[in-house]
Structures are given as C-alpha cells and as structure tokens.
C-alpha cells in the first residue's frame, strides 16, 4: 500500500463526540429540541454511527407524535451491537442525565453539521485525487475539473436553501419585504433595473431566479439590447448594507456575459461605441477624428472599473457554463447572467435531436437562475417564417424549438424594428407612393419595439424604445408626459 493511502486511512476525521452527546441528551430531555435542529442536522451528520441511529429513531418517534425518552427508546437498542459494546441501553439514561442546557441545542447541531461538512470535503478531495490518478479514456481532465467544481459548489451551498413548507406568515413577510424594496427604489421595481424606464415599468425590473428570453431576427438588435442592459446594470453597481444586515449589492450588479457569437474584443467595442458615441465602423476602420479618439480613450478608462465579465468561449456545453457561473459568483459575485445566444450552446451530447438538446439547455439555464438566485437573460434566434408574413412582428410560435423555450422562460421578449424592413421597400422617386414612404420613414426613424410575448409576473405588451444603429444604442423615448426621464 502506498504511503499516501496509508496516510488517508490513518488520518483522524474531524468530529466532536461531546457535542453529539450533548445534543442527544437535550433531545431526550425535551423533544421540542427536534424542531429547532431538524432543518440543520440529519442522522448521517453524526460521526458515531450509534449516535446517528439514536437520533434517527428519536426523530421518527417525534414525527409520529410519540415520546422519545431513554425509556421509550430502550426496546429499539437492546440488541444493537454498538449499544451492547458500551454497556447496553443504560447509555441512553446517561445521555439524558448529562444534558446541560436545551437552549444550546442548535449550537451543538451547528457544530456537528460543520464537522460533517469537513468530513465530506475530505472525502470529496480523496475522490477527486483518485479519479485524477486513474488514467482512462472515459474521463477527460477538463470534464473532471468541471465535475469537481460542481461537486464543490453543491457542497458549499448545502444547507443554504433547505426547502420545505413555510408558514403563510413568513411568505407574507417576504412579499412585504419585496414590495418595500420596490417602494424604496421609488420606481416600483422589485428587481434589478435594466436602465430603461419603460422596460422597468413593464417588467418590474429583472427578478432573481427568472429566465428571460430576448429573441429576434438577425439585425434587429437583440445583442445590442442585451449589451446595453448588461452595461447599465454593471455601471450602477454599488455595494453596501442590505435590509437583512448583510453586506452585498444594493444597486446595479455584477454581470457575467457569455458571448458565444462575438469575441470579447468585439463586444467591448460595441459598448465603447455606445458610450463614446463613436460609430463602430469608424472604430474598426481607424477613421476616428482626434475628438472621437479622445472620447473613446476617456470611455475606456471609465469602463475599465465596471464589474462586467465576458467569456467568449464558443459552443459551450450547459454544464461548463453552469460551472463557470458558479466560479464567477464565488470569486467576484454575480447578480445577472447574459447568454448570447442559446442556439450556439451545446447540451450534454446524450439527446437525440436538436429540439431535445435545446430543451436541456433551457432547463439548464433556468436551473442556473434558481441555483444562483439571479436573473438569467438568454438571447434566441427566430425562425425564417417571420419573413414570409406581411406583418413581420414576431410571436411566440416564431421561436426556434419554441416549445421548451416558451415553457421554461419566465418572460419572452421580441426585438422588432420596422425601420429595418421599411428601408428595403423604398420605391423610386418617380413612384407615386414615394412621398408616403418618406413620411412613414420619418415617423419610425430610430424607433424600436420590444414586444413582451409572455410574462409570468405581469402583463404582455409593447415597449417603445429609441435605437441609434450607428452606436448600437437603445434608450428611452422622450415622452412629453414624463418628468422622470433619465439618460443612459
């Protein structure tokens, strides 16, 4: 046997027998202790297997409405080898007799839980080392890294989201807290602001655990809209004390952007073009004037500080994307995730057919939103059938592999620019309809629509926005009846 294997077998696992005895003693003296610790500890958390069995049987009796005392538990342990080894069921009476205080029971439970977590971490480390040492063709090192990260994150999050029923009182308190947060923001927002007034009013902001789909035909500006929203959120990022007393994001957010179509440099150029108000084609061709270049450099310095992280790895599988999102949240925090776009992602490779693969991807994105408790914005292409209709405004049935996308999404929005199609219908100047065409072109110039085709938390409808194509910039339209206009 190798020295490393001997070391692992001889290594003493972290544990605290006294804490286990104190908790069991308190539980046998007062069964109400169980309600305080039930969500925190399970039989598997005890280091001593006998203690785990005592807790399991006591818990089962309490759940059945029966009493759990040394007397009522005695019949269950008269033939137990572990109990016989330490002198028989009289051990139960010694546990109860040694109980110090029932008020410290949750502290004991927390200590037992934390030590069990340490033992699981050691076991996981040994498993990772063993798998890395077993050189086979079935498990590539990159896959092992992804699986290890996923297992570590699951271990880190264990116990944070315990689930189960909550009382209506608690549910109403959480609803009140959400409403109060919206009221305090003076904009009716329960979620993170997109930076666009009319969109925020329709959506109530971007909500944690929601999957939002932004869809559109090529050249409609869906990437530009997602980029604008991502930048608006990252630019406003502010850390402070939250209402629950913890320190974290209080405005804006840290944004992760998976750009599967464009490189990080191309995406950065779009943002810089928008902020410096220099046409992107000028930047690409190097045709900037001195004033343009000065604004470009100034914008670069300003944007270098914002928490916007870009991953431009192409054809990412959903499992790798989830692992990288977890890593980003662990290292820098993560409040919003953007994916451009979902048809360029890959599933696990086990599904037959693209429809099943897209279903796996959308379910995976929704799972990321719920696991990390963040809004996920995913872009999607539309099928060509839009182009065959006279009215080219998209609808839910135009989504590619629409069934799973529509089902898993909490909100589906379509980007539509009538100006794009109108330009392609331009008649000759001699045509009698030319003047009519010009008048309509003036009405729809630099205007875009975001059509909300589905929303779980609110109404569907149309959001009118301004779109400056040369800067790939979306903004709010000026309304005479609105005094709260902001410039983004």
Secondary structure, DSSP 4 states (H G I P E B T S, - for coil): --HHHHHHHHSPPP--HHHHHHHHHHHHH-TTHHHHHTTT--GGG-SSHHHHHHHHHHHHHHHTT---SHHHHHHHHTT-HHHHHTTSTHHHHHHHHT---GGGHHHHHHHHHHHHHHHHHHHHHHHHHHHHHS--SSS-HHHHHHHHHHHHHHHHHTTTS--S---HHHHHHHHHHHHHHHHHTTS--SSB--S-HHHHHHH-SBPTT-EEEEEE-TTS-HHHHHHHHHHHHHHT-EEEE-TTS-EEEEES--EEEEESSS-HHHHHHHHHHHHHT--HHHHHHT---HHHHHHHHHHHHHHTTS-EEEE--SS-BHHHHHHHHHHHHHHH--SEEEEE-GGG-B--S--SSHHHHHHHHHHHHHHHHHHHTSEEEEEEEB-GGGGGSSS----GGGBTTHHHHHHH-SEEEEEE-HHHHHHTTPPPTTSTTHHHHHHHHHHHTTEEEEEEEEETTS--EEEEEEEEGGGTEEEEPP-TT-S-----
